Amino acid sequence: MTRAQRAGRYLVLTGFFLLLAGPLLWQLSLSVKGPGDDLYAQPPQIIPSDPTLDNYTGVLDRVPVLSYVWNSGLVALIVVGGNVAGATLAGYALARLRFRFRGLVTGLFVVALLVPIEAIIIAQFLLVRSTGLADTLLGVALPTAVGALNVLLMRNAFQSIPNELEEAARIDGAGVWQRFRHICAPQVRGVMTVVAVFSFVGAWNDFLWPLIVLSGEENYTLTLGLNRLRGTFVSDPRLIAAGTIIALVPILAVFALLQRYFFRGLQAGGIKG
Amino acid sequence: MFRQPARFVLPVVAALALGACGVGGSGSDDTTATVSGEIKGEITFQTWNLKGGYEEYFTGLVTAFQTANPGTTVTWIDQPPEGYQDKLSADAAAGSLPDVVDIGPEAAFTLAGAGMLLDLSKTDPDAAKDYLPKAWDANHFPSLGGTYAYPWYLNTGPSFFNTALLDKCGVDKAALPTTFDALFTAGQTMASKCKSGETMVGRLPAIETFGAYGVPLMNAEGTTFTFNDAKGVELVTRYKQLFEAGGLTEATLNELQTGEVDAFKAGQVGWLPGSSYTLKDLKSTAPKIAETVAISPQITNDKPNMYIESLAVNAKSKNTATAVAFAKFATNRENQLGFSSKAAIFPSAAGALEDAYFTTDDGTPEAKLRVESAKAVSEAIVYWPAAFSSKSVDFMREQIALAVLGKKDVQAALDESVKYAQDNLPK
């Protein structure tokens, strides 16, 4: 590789880094800017001239962030658990078990993907309300507890396992449950991680549905709670930035924990999906 | 209230129709029967994003009401800023709308059309005298034949000018524009002197700009939009001429109000139609601009524009008498004054603007701003017709942008906007 090529490559890499990490850096910088900083200075200032952590304490004073994190965590836990367990089971059934209308059921899942949430959200709310789950965290979590997309992802993952593997197990006398647990499920762990991360991020960031289901503040999830940081008449962008950073920490933590599996999962999907 | 309309709005009419089956739609009597019954029992009172700054005021308000009316319990809930209209629609559909709700005219129009709000012109016609006439009128919807909410707080504001930018671009800062003619002239001057993207105007005209320009927005019956007349075409044409002269940037064409404020704070725009809290905002987020800012009366060819929030009573409330009593209590002169001394807004109760707080200028820029804005409020009009939905707002902005770019005839763009708004009216 010539020097120019190498320089070009680094230029492109730096460009992409700025494009992807820039907004995040900006939020981080905004969240530690003090009252003496001109937020709209031209050219934009990344290093704060009046650095402070007051915005973070301001967020904690103004809204009960920990209670919001707890609520969001509960919802995320139900959604991640539901998706990992439910979508894996359903995916296995669709890919490997023979039953009548299997094609039709798979088609239904695809159709479900096409329906925009805005079109059915009121009907969904009426349903949740009639089961007495309005204003509860379970009501927030249930409708997304098994996502159609995740079921299809798992189905494809199971389909890519060679049939011979399962047949060998069957000859050795393994039943359906044993084949699922010991032979097939371990093969798709990567995709399960992808499902876990996607459903976690989805549950963590959802706004409209929790807004509609919840009315009492004690049940608010983090997205609803942090939305309160927007002032009634004027917003302090520093406070909002601090709130955003607080909300981001758990997502980064989950990603860091699962990252090893996550990339394996993405590769598996890329090659065989 | 310079609040942005929801990013997208649910198909409200369908939602409410669905709701009617859900709750077993009751007769239309709900909205019009005179309210009787004891002031007792539990009600829910919902505000829109007021807990963050004014929790103390509202807890005090609720306690005062409960003390004055023994046997009542008011549960106060507060909703986050985003998606408020969606929340109202969903609750209305599911029959879980709170008894007293904080609402803007546009949402009130939708809910009233579905029979969800108490018609005060039938149940409480005497209340009109307790409020500023223009504020009371803002919730009178001629096409539905009633008045559907008690006026609450108002806002309006003067023009803010970036004098440093005006100096640089050859506009006389001693004679700040107060009419549209002067504004467009100044805009042309800036365009000819400053070629690096600084402009006078930072946003395309919205429906309330048409009103302030003197364009008739709707017929008296509230059934037909009329802003595509010669005067409306004239206004858009002036924006188009400004754009052609370089007095509007392309980025401006799709800008919302928040974008206009940001551009002003960044020193790229000379004029900002502000409100009573703009000065405070500028001081805390863009101190350099705040130093050179000049304040002058709102630009209008007619009366100044204002925005309104109101309190509506759920027509299906189980304790209507209590709900009405609370809505009137929260919007009475004393309590409105109490709220406006905490928040930089203006009261709609009759006589409240004559209070010393709004008439005495103690020399601080904040007090000067307050007194001048209060003067404007007393004669201001809520131009934005309640029947003009937020979808129509977006559609009109896109059409005007096309016209300004020269991709569409001005008349055709306005005709289509009128047609779109018309099609969005409830049948």
Interface residues (C-beta under 8 A of the other chain):
Chain A: P35 G36 D38 L39 Y40 A41 Q42 R62 V63 E118 A119 I121 I122 A123 F125 L126 R129 S130 A134 F207 L208 L211 I212 S215 G216 E217 L224 G225 N227 R228 L229 R230 G231 T232 F233 V234 D236 P237
Chain B: M1 F8 L10 P11 A14 A15 L18 G19 G22 N49 L50 K51 G52 G53 Y54 I77 D78 Q79 P80 P81 E82 G83 D86 K87 S89 A90 D91 A93 A94 S96 N155 D262 K265 A266 G267 S275 Y277 T278 K280 D281 S284 T285 A286 P287 K288 I289 A343 A344 I345
